[in-house]
């Protein structure tokens, strides 16, 4: 059990380091001081593609598709399709929820623009009525419930569907999509 938590901690730290890195040039020279800025980031990784505009659709209902746009042009579409709740782990490495329950959300993301649409599990988190955030990887959900939504760099027309798992308390929650290092909320869905 302790080894699982240590392993999880190492994985999360490595993911956060990878998401926040600044990329140098191919010649091994100076790092570009502008590379990796929040305004150059989509989905938590440096990207040459467009940066999403500010808040676009808040308070959606589960099943409602939402458009992500940049500079007035659509770059992708995200739908939170289905929500399931579990109170027990479904994997052999799993532990009971730390915060009360596992909330599993089926996510569908599609690149609808002319460039790459980057999306990943670290772009999403839950928010409770008191304003507390529950991110992917918080609590015991990561190894306790099978989550299949992974980081994806989608070319125009490509689509990915998978489950995100969160460990969160009972009560009303909001699923938030806030890509990038600055975590500006672009989309949200109500979860009752």
C-alpha positions in Angstrom: 0.0 0.0 0.0 2.8 2.4 0.9 4.7 1.5 -2.3 1.6 2.2 -4.3 1.3 5.7 -2.8 5.0 6.4 -3.4 4.8 5.2 -7.0 1.7 7.4 -7.5 3.5 10.4 -6.0 6.5 9.9 -8.4 4.1 9.5 -11.4 2.2 12.7 -10.5 5.5 14.7 -10.0 6.9 13.5 -13.3 3.7 14.4 -15.1 3.7 17.9 -13.6 7.3 18.4 -14.5 6.6 17.3 -18.1 3.6 19.6 -18.3 5.6 22.6 -17.2 8.8 22.2 -19.1 10.3 24.8 -21.3 11.6 23.5 -24.6 15.0 24.6 -26.0 16.1 24.7 -29.6 17.2 21.6 -31.5 20.9 22.7 -31.4 21.1 22.5 -27.6 21.5 26.3 -27.4 19.7 28.8 -25.3 16.2 28.1 -24.2 13.6 30.4 -25.8 12.4 32.6 -23.0 8.9 32.7 -24.6 8.5 29.0 -25.1 6.1 27.3 -22.7 4.3 30.5 -21.6 0.7 29.9 -20.5 -0.6 31.7 -23.6 1.3 29.2 -25.7 -0.2 26.1 -24.0 -3.2 23.9 -24.7 -3.9 21.0 -22.5 -0.9 21.5 -20.3 1.9 21.0 -22.8 3.8 23.4 -25.0 2.1 23.6 -28.4 2.7 25.5 -31.6 -1.1 25.4 -32.1 -3.7 27.9 -31.2 -4.4 28.9 -27.5 -8.0 28.5 -26.4 -10.0 31.7 -25.8 -11.4 32.6 -22.4 -14.5 31.1 -20.8 -16.8 29.6 -23.4 -19.5 27.4 -21.9 -20.1 27.2 -18.1 -22.9 25.3 -16.3 -23.5 22.7 -19.1 -25.5 19.6 -18.4 -24.0 16.1 -18.8 -24.4 15.1 -22.4 -24.1 18.7 -23.7 -21.3 19.1 -26.3 -19.1 22.2 -25.9 -16.9 24.0 -28.4 -13.4 25.1 -27.7 -12.3 28.0 -29.8 -9.2 30.1 -30.3 -9.0 33.5 -31.9 -12.7 33.1 -32.8 -12.2 29.8 -34.6 -13.3 26.4 -33.4 -10.4 24.1 -32.6 -12.2 21.2 -30.8 -15.3 19.8 -29.2 -15.6 18.2 -25.7 -18.6 16.3 -24.4 -19.0 14.9 -20.8 -21.2 12.0 -21.8 -21.9 9.9 -18.7 -21.3 10.0 -15.0 -21.0 6.9 -12.8 -20.4 6.8 -9.0 -18.6 4.0 -7.1 -17.8 3.6 -3.4 -15.6 0.6 -3.8 -12.4 0.1 -5.9 -12.6 -2.1 -9.0 -8.9 -2.9 -9.3 -6.6 -5.2 -7.3 -4.4 -2.3 -6.3 -7.4 -0.2 -5.3 -8.3 1.4 -2.0 -11.5 2.9 -0.8 -12.2 6.5 -1.7 -10.4 9.0 0.5 -13.0 11.8 0.0 -16.2 9.7 -0.1 -16.8 8.3 -3.6 -15.3 7.8 -6.9 -16.8 9.9 -9.7 -16.1 8.4 -13.2 -16.9 10.7 -16.1 -16.9 9.6 -19.8 -15.2 12.2 -21.9 -15.3 12.6 -25.7 -12.9 15.0 -27.4 -12.7 15.7 -31.1 -10.4 18.0 -33.1 -12.8 20.1 -35.3 -10.5 22.8 -36.5 -7.6 22.9 -38.9 -4.8 22.3 -36.4 -3.9 20.0 -33.6 -6.2 19.9 -30.5 -4.3 18.7 -27.4 -6.3 17.4 -24.4 -5.5 15.2 -21.4 -6.7 14.2 -18.0 -4.8 17.0 -16.2 -7.0 19.5 -18.0 -10.1 18.4 -15.9 -11.0 18.7 -12.3 -14.0 18.6 -10.0 -15.2 21.5 -7.9 -17.5 21.1 -4.9 -20.0 23.6 -3.5 -17.4 25.0 -1.1 -14.9 25.7 -3.9 -12.6 22.8 -3.1 -10.8 21.3 -6.2 -10.4 17.6 -6.7 -7.9 17.0 -9.5 -7.2 13.8 -11.5 -4.8 11.9 -9.3 -6.0 13.3 -5.9 -7.2 10.8 -3.4 -7.3 7.1 -4.3 -9.1 7.1 -7.7 -6.0 6.8 -9.9 -5.3 3.1 -9.1 -8.7 2.2 -7.7 -11.0 2.8 -10.7 -10.1 2.0 -14.3 -9.6 5.4 -16.0 -9.0 5.2 -19.7 -8.8 8.9 -20.9 -5.2 9.7 -21.7 -3.3 12.6 -23.1 -3.9 13.0 -26.9 -2.7 15.2 -29.7 -5.6 15.1 -32.1 -5.2 15.9 -35.8 -8.2 17.5 -37.5 -11.1 15.0 -37.5 -9.6 12.7 -34.9 -11.5 11.8 -31.8 -10.8 10.2 -28.4 -13.2 8.8 -25.8 -12.4 7.5 -22.3 -13.1 7.7 -18.6 -11.7 10.1 -16.1 -11.8 9.1 -12.5 -11.9 11.4 -9.5 -12.0 10.9 -5.7 -14.5 13.4 -4.4 -17.1 14.0 -1.6 -20.9 13.4 -1.8 -23.0 16.4 -3.0 -23.2 18.5 -6.1 -20.0 18.9 -8.1 -18.9 20.7 -11.2 -16.6 19.1 -13.9 -14.2 21.8 -15.0 -12.1 21.9 -18.2 -9.2 24.3 -17.6 -6.3 23.5 -20.0 -2.8 24.9 -19.7 -0.6 26.1 -17.0 -2.7 29.1 -16.0 -5.8 26.8 -15.5 -8.4 29.3 -16.9 -11.8 27.6 -16.8 -13.1 27.3 -20.3 -16.0 24.8 -19.8 -17.9 23.3 -17.0 -20.7 20.7 -16.5 -22.9 20.3 -13.5 -22.8 16.9 -11.7 -25.7 16.3 -9.3 
